[in-house]
Structures are given as C-alpha cells and as structure tokens.
C-alpha cells in the first residue's frame, strides 16, 4: 500500500476543503490545493478531507500534506 506521503502526492486524488466561511469546496487536485495554499486561501487551520480519511482534519494535523503544500511546484 502507498505511504501517507505518496497518497498526498497523488495528482489524481481529489480533495475537499472548507473555505474561510466554512463552506465545503471541491473536489480539487493537490495542485489546486497548493495554489490555494500559496494564495493564502487555504491555511494551517483549514479543514480538508479526501477519500480514505476517517474525518475532516486540519492541514496542521497532516504533516505529509503540509510538506506537499510547501514544496516548490517544480520539485
């Protein structure tokens, strides 16, 4: 089975997130999540969910996702 880091890196994996008004948004790719992160629309305390997760979790509680979001787009 893939490691958690590999799951977060999957470009085809679809994500949902709660925007600043706590409205559910998505599905979006991890690339789109990174763009939202870079624009300040997705924050450390934003909730995200993807298939296979038991519940919505804050970005801060998902170190592997944080690492992917903080990566430069070309790496």
PyMOL commands that set and color helices and strands:
alter all, ss='L'
color gray80, all
select helices_A, chain A and resi 4-9+30-38+59-61+63-70
alter helices_A, ss='H'
color red, helices_A
select strands_A, chain A and resi 15-18+24-28+47-50+57-58
alter strands_A, ss='S'
color yellow, strands_A
deselect
rebuild
show_as cartoon
